Protein backbone atom coordinates (compact mmCIF):
# COMPACT_ATOMS: atom_id res chain seq x y z
CA UNK A 1 0.00 0.00 0.00
CA UNK A 2 1.33 3.43 -0.91
CA UNK A 3 0.34 6.57 0.94
CA UNK A 4 1.75 9.78 -0.52
CA UNK A 5 1.19 12.37 2.22
CA UNK A 6 -0.48 13.19 5.55
CA UNK A 7 -3.84 13.94 3.97
CA UNK A 8 -3.93 10.51 2.34
CA UNK A 9 -2.76 8.82 5.52
CA UNK A 10 -5.64 10.45 7.42
CA UNK A 11 -8.04 9.32 4.69
CA UNK A 12 -6.56 5.83 4.82
CA UNK A 13 -7.08 5.57 8.59
CA UNK A 14 -10.63 6.85 8.24
CA UNK A 15 -11.35 4.30 5.51
CA UNK A 16 -10.16 1.53 7.85
CA UNK A 17 -12.59 2.77 10.51
CA UNK A 18 -15.49 2.82 8.06
CA UNK A 19 -14.63 -0.63 6.68
CA UNK A 20 -14.56 -1.92 10.26
CA UNK A 21 -18.16 -0.80 10.85
CA UNK A 22 -17.53 2.47 12.67
CA UNK A 23 -19.95 5.31 12.10
CA UNK A 24 -18.85 8.95 12.00
CA UNK A 25 -20.28 11.16 14.74
CA UNK A 26 -19.83 14.93 14.56
CA UNK A 27 -18.32 16.42 17.73
CA UNK A 28 -18.18 13.33 19.89
CA UNK A 29 -17.33 14.16 23.49
CA UNK A 30 -15.65 11.97 26.06
CA UNK A 31 -18.57 12.20 28.50
CA UNK A 32 -20.99 10.83 25.90
CA UNK A 33 -19.48 7.34 25.70
CA UNK A 34 -21.50 5.86 28.55
CA UNK A 35 -24.61 5.23 26.45
CA UNK A 36 -22.99 4.21 23.16
CA UNK A 37 -23.99 0.84 21.75
CA UNK A 38 -22.45 1.06 18.28
CA UNK A 39 -18.85 1.57 17.12
CA UNK A 40 -18.43 5.30 16.43
CA UNK A 41 -15.61 7.75 15.78
CA UNK A 42 -15.04 11.45 15.48
CA UNK A 43 -12.16 13.54 14.15
CA UNK A 44 -10.10 16.36 15.60
CA UNK A 45 -11.54 15.80 19.07
CA UNK A 46 -10.57 17.54 22.31
CA UNK A 47 -9.17 14.72 24.45
CA UNK A 48 -7.84 16.56 27.45
CA UNK A 49 -4.88 18.74 28.34
CA UNK A 50 -1.31 18.51 27.12
CA UNK A 51 1.76 18.69 29.34
CA UNK A 52 1.54 22.51 29.25
CA UNK A 53 -2.08 22.32 30.43
CA UNK A 54 -3.39 23.53 27.06
CA UNK A 55 -6.17 21.81 25.13
CA UNK A 56 -5.06 18.66 23.32
CA UNK A 57 -6.80 17.23 20.27
CA UNK A 58 -6.56 13.78 18.74
CA UNK A 59 -6.86 12.98 15.05
CA UNK A 60 -9.41 10.23 15.69
CA UNK A 61 -11.30 9.28 18.82
CA UNK A 62 -13.23 6.05 18.57
CA UNK A 63 -15.42 3.91 20.78
CA UNK A 64 -16.44 0.31 20.39
CA UNK A 65 -18.81 -1.13 23.01
CA UNK A 66 -16.79 -4.37 23.32
CA UNK A 67 -13.25 -3.57 22.12
CA UNK A 68 -12.76 0.07 23.13
CA UNK A 69 -15.47 0.97 25.68
CA UNK A 70 -13.25 3.64 27.25
CA UNK A 71 -12.13 4.98 23.88
CA UNK A 72 -9.09 4.74 21.65
CA UNK A 73 -7.17 7.65 20.15
CA UNK A 74 -5.51 7.18 16.76
CA UNK A 75 -2.76 9.73 16.12
CA UNK A 76 -1.43 10.15 12.57
CA UNK A 77 2.08 11.48 11.94
CA UNK A 78 3.67 11.99 8.53
CA UNK A 79 7.20 13.06 7.63
CA UNK A 80 7.15 13.69 3.88
CA UNK A 81 9.94 16.26 3.75
CA UNK A 82 13.00 17.03 5.81
CA UNK A 83 11.83 18.83 8.89
CA UNK A 84 11.25 18.75 12.59
CA UNK A 85 8.37 16.33 13.15
CA UNK A 86 10.88 13.95 14.72
CA UNK A 87 11.54 16.57 17.42
CA UNK A 88 7.82 16.61 18.26
CA UNK A 89 7.59 12.92 19.14
CA UNK A 90 8.78 13.25 22.76
CA UNK A 91 6.06 15.89 23.27
CA UNK A 92 3.46 13.63 21.62
CA UNK A 93 4.50 10.60 23.69
CA UNK A 94 4.51 12.59 26.95
CA UNK A 95 0.99 13.82 26.20
CA UNK A 96 -0.21 10.29 25.46
CA UNK A 97 1.25 8.94 28.69
CA UNK A 98 -0.35 11.82 30.62
CA UNK A 99 -3.78 11.13 29.14
CA UNK A 100 -6.46 8.77 30.32
CA UNK A 101 -6.93 7.20 26.89
CA UNK A 102 -5.19 4.35 25.16
CA UNK A 103 -3.57 5.52 21.95
CA UNK A 104 -2.01 4.12 18.80
CA UNK A 105 0.20 6.09 16.44
CA UNK A 106 0.20 5.52 12.68
CA UNK A 107 3.37 7.04 11.25
CA UNK A 108 4.88 7.16 7.82
CA UNK A 109 6.65 9.22 5.21
CA UNK A 110 9.79 8.87 3.17
CA UNK A 111 11.69 11.23 5.49
CA UNK A 112 10.76 9.49 8.73
CA UNK A 113 14.08 8.59 10.28
CA UNK A 114 14.43 4.92 11.33
CA UNK A 115 15.95 5.93 14.68
CA UNK A 116 12.93 8.15 15.37
CA UNK A 117 10.50 5.34 14.61
CA UNK A 118 12.56 3.01 16.79
CA UNK A 119 12.56 5.49 19.70
CA UNK A 120 8.78 5.92 19.50
CA UNK A 121 8.27 2.13 19.35
CA UNK A 122 10.41 1.81 22.48
CA UNK A 123 7.97 4.10 24.30
CA UNK A 124 5.09 1.61 23.97
CA UNK A 125 3.52 1.05 27.35
CA UNK A 126 1.07 2.87 29.64
CA UNK A 127 -1.47 4.40 27.27
CA UNK A 128 0.68 4.12 24.12
CA UNK A 129 -0.34 0.64 23.07
CA UNK A 130 1.13 0.41 19.56
CA UNK A 131 3.04 2.25 16.83
CA UNK A 132 2.29 1.33 13.24
CA UNK A 133 3.36 1.92 9.70
CA UNK A 134 0.32 2.28 7.41
CA UNK A 135 0.67 -1.37 6.38
CA UNK A 136 1.07 -2.47 9.99
CA UNK A 137 -2.08 -0.58 10.95
CA UNK A 138 -3.99 -2.20 8.12
CA UNK A 139 -2.84 -5.66 9.23
CA UNK A 140 -3.84 -4.90 12.83
CA UNK A 141 -7.29 -3.85 11.62
CA UNK A 142 -7.63 -6.97 9.44
CA UNK A 143 -6.82 -9.09 12.51
CA UNK A 144 -9.97 -7.66 14.12
CA UNK A 145 -8.32 -5.38 16.67
CA UNK A 146 -10.14 -2.21 15.73
C-alpha positions, -999 to 999 in steps of 0.1 A, spaced: 0 0 0 13 34 -9 3 66 9 17 98 -5 12 124 22 -5 132 56 -38 139 40 -39 105 23 -28 88 55 -56 105 74 -80 93 47 -66 58 48 -71 56 86 -106 68 82 -114 43 55 -102 15 79 -126 28 105 -155 28 81 -146 -6 67 -146 -19 103 -182 -8 108 -175 25 127 -200 53 121 -189 89 120 -203 112 147 -198 149 146 -183 164 177 -182 133 199 -173 142 235 -157 120 261 -186 122 285 -210 108 259 -195 73 257 -215 59 285 -246 52 265 -230 42 232 -240 8 218 -224 11 183 -189 16 171 -184 53 164 -156 77 158 -150 114 155 -122 135 142 -101 164 156 -115 158 191 -106 175 223 -92 147 244 -78 166 275 -49 187 283 -13 185 271 18 187 293 15 225 293 -21 223 304 -34 235 271 -62 218 251 -51 187 233 -68 172 203 -66 138 187 -69 130 150 -94 102 157 -113 93 188 -132 60 186 -154 39 208 -164 3 204 -188 -11 230 -168 -44 233 -133 -36 221 -128 1 231 -155 10 257 -132 36 272 -121 50 239 -91 47 216 -72 76 201 -55 72 168 -28 97 161 -14 102 126 21 115 119 37 120 85 72 131 76 72 137 39 99 163 37 130 170 58 118 188 89 112 187 126 84 163 131 109 139 147 115 166 174 78 166 183 76 129 191 88 133 228 61 159 233 35 136 216 45 106 237 45 126 269 10 138 262 -2 103 255 13 89 287 -4 118 306 -38 111 291 -65 88 303 -69 72 269 -52 43 252 -36 55 219 -20 41 188 2 61 164 2 55 127 34 70 113 49 72 78 66 92 52 98 89 32 117 112 55 108 95 87 141 86 103 144 49 113 160 59 147 129 82 154 105 53 146 126 30 168 126 55 197 88 59 195 83 21 193 104 18 225 80 41 243 51 16 240 35 11 274 11 29 296 -15 44 273 7 41 241 -3 6 231 11 4 196 30 22 168 23 13 132 34 19 97 3 23 74 7 -14 64 11 -25 100 -21 -6 110 -40 -22 81 -28 -57 92 -38 -49 128 -73 -39 116 -76 -70 94 -68 -91 125 -100 -77 141 -83 -54 167 -101 -22 157 
